[in-house]
Amino acid sequence: MITDSPLVDVRILGFPLDLQQVSNAWHDELLREFALVALSSDDGAQVPRQLLELVDKTRDRYSEFTRDAEASQVSLRSSGSLRGDFDYRVPASVANACEQLTAALDRAEAFCVAGNLLTMQPPAVVSAFRRWLLDEFVRQIRDGAPPLPWDVYAQRLGLPVA
């Protein structure tokens, strides 16, 4: 267990399980392409290598803190639920990791927008979902802010809420 920072509670409300699947598919596609690009010795492979290393490091460091929520997500999805509320007890250092992931994925999306990759730019709702989820950890840990449900966040951005 990581003991580099105290454990804190983060609550994610109205987590859209269907959107998570779309988001995961896009991220998987991006990471596969980045893995191929990172094999190159070209200087243009620096950003893909950095993102892959960050994803691996974050997964290795914090996956034990997300297992219960992930199991609940699978269970809810298999029962036909569209939304779920999840509680996490994570090291406060997760906030730093979430900020780093946000910045790295923003750079990756910029590669997609510029046409530098085969992976297409994700739909706006996928980008918003990613930012909302990662920012919820940062806001709640750093600011002690109350949880902001996905539907409220999406409505503020003018995104459709299903």
NUGU-213349 format. One record per residue (C-alpha): residue in one letter; x, y, z. Coordinates in steps of 0.5 Angstrom, whole numbers, padded with zeros to 4 digits, always signed. Example, Ala and Ser with C-alpha at 12.3 -4.5 7.8 and 13.67 -1.06 7.14 Angstrom:
residues 2
code  u  v  w
a  +0025  -0009  +0016
s  +0027  -0002  +0014
This chain:
residues 162
code  u  v  w
m  +0000  +0000  +0000
i  +0002  +0007  -0002
t  +0004  +0011  +0005
d  +0007  +0017  +0001
s  +0001  +0021  +0003
p  -0006  +0021  +0008
l  -0012  +0017  +0005
v  -0018  +0022  +0003
d  -0025  +0020  +0001
v  -0027  +0022  -0006
r  -0034  +0021  -0008
i  -0036  +0021  -0016
l  -0044  +0022  -0017
g  -0048  +0020  -0023
f  -0042  +0016  -0026
p  -0044  +0015  -0034
l  -0043  +0008  -0035
d  -0044  +0008  -0042
l  -0040  +0014  -0043
q  -0034  +0011  -0039
q  -0034  +0005  -0044
v  -0034  +0010  -0050
s  -0028  +0014  -0047
n  -0025  +0007  -0045
a  -0025  +0005  -0052
w  -0022  +0012  -0055
h  -0016  +0011  -0050
d  -0015  +0004  -0051
e  -0014  +0006  -0059
l  -0010  +0012  -0057
l  -0005  +0008  -0052
r  -0004  +0002  -0058
e  -0002  +0008  -0063
f  +0002  +0011  -0058
a  +0006  +0004  -0056
l  +0007  +0003  -0064
v  +0010  +0011  -0064
a  +0014  +0010  -0058
l  +0018  +0004  -0061
s  +0020  +0009  -0066
s  +0027  +0012  -0065
d  +0024  +0019  -0068
d  +0024  +0025  -0063
g  +0017  +0025  -0065
a  +0016  +0019  -0060
q  +0017  +0023  -0054
v  +0010  +0025  -0052
p  +0007  +0018  -0053
r  +0013  +0015  -0049
q  +0012  +0020  -0043
l  +0004  +0019  -0044
l  +0005  +0011  -0044
e  +0010  +0012  -0038
l  +0005  +0016  -0034
v  -0001  +0012  -0035
d  +0004  +0005  -0033
k  +0006  +0009  -0027
t  -0001  +0011  -0025
r  -0004  +0005  -0026
d  +0002  +0001  -0022
r  +0001  +0006  -0016
y  -0006  +0007  -0015
s  -0010  +0001  -0018
e  -0011  -0002  -0011
f  -0015  +0004  -0009
t  -0020  +0003  -0015
r  -0021  -0004  -0015
d  -0028  -0004  -0011
a  -0031  +0002  -0015
e  -0029  -0002  -0022
a  -0032  -0008  -0019
s  -0038  -0004  -0018
q  -0038  -0001  -0025
v  -0038  -0008  -0028
s  -0044  -0011  -0023
l  -0048  -0004  -0025
r  -0047  -0005  -0032
s  -0049  -0012  -0032
s  -0055  -0011  -0029
g  -0057  -0005  -0034
s  -0056  +0001  -0030
l  -0054  +0007  -0034
r  -0051  +0011  -0028
g  -0047  +0010  -0021
d  -0044  +0013  -0015
f  -0038  +0011  -0013
d  -0034  +0012  -0007
y  -0026  +0012  -0007
r  -0021  +0012  -0001
v  -0015  +0014  -0004
p  -0008  +0017  -0003
a  -0008  +0025  -0003
s  -0002  +0024  -0008
v  -0008  +0022  -0013
a  -0009  +0029  -0014
n  -0002  +0030  -0017
a  -0003  +0024  -0022
c  -0010  +0027  -0024
e  -0007  +0033  -0026
q  -0001  +0030  -0030
l  -0006  +0025  -0033
t  -0010  +0031  -0035
a  -0004  +0035  -0038
a  -0002  +0029  -0042
l  -0008  +0027  -0045
d  -0010  +0034  -0047
r  -0003  +0034  -0051
a  -0005  +0027  -0054
e  -0012  +0030  -0056
a  -0008  +0036  -0059
f  -0004  +0031  -0063
c  -0011  +0028  -0066
v  -0013  +0034  -0067
a  -0007  +0036  -0071
g  -0008  +0030  -0075
n  -0001  +0027  -0073
l  -0004  +0021  -0071
l  -0009  +0015  -0074
t  -0013  +0016  -0068
m  -0019  +0021  -0069
q  -0020  +0027  -0064
p  -0025  +0024  -0059
p  -0032  +0027  -0059
a  -0033  +0033  -0054
v  -0037  +0029  -0049
v  -0031  +0024  -0048
s  -0026  +0030  -0047
a  -0031  +0033  -0042
f  -0032  +0026  -0039
r  -0025  +0025  -0038
r  -0024  +0032  -0035
w  -0030  +0032  -0030
l  -0027  +0025  -0027
l  -0020  +0027  -0026
d  -0022  +0034  -0024
e  -0027  +0031  -0019
f  -0021  +0028  -0015
v  -0017  +0034  -0016
r  -0023  +0039  -0013
q  -0025  +0034  -0008
i  -0018  +0033  -0005
r  -0015  +0040  -0006
d  -0021  +0044  -0005
g  -0025  +0040  +0000
a  -0030  +0041  -0005
p  -0037  +0037  -0005
p  -0038  +0032  -0011
l  -0040  +0035  -0017
p  -0045  +0030  -0021
w  -0044  +0029  -0028
d  -0050  +0031  -0031
v  -0049  +0038  -0027
y  -0042  +0038  -0030
a  -0045  +0036  -0037
q  -0051  +0041  -0037
r  -0046  +0047  -0035
l  -0042  +0045  -0041
g  -0048  +0045  -0046
l  -0047  +0038  -0047
p  -0053  +0033  -0048
v  -0055  +0029  -0042
a  -0058  +0022  -0043
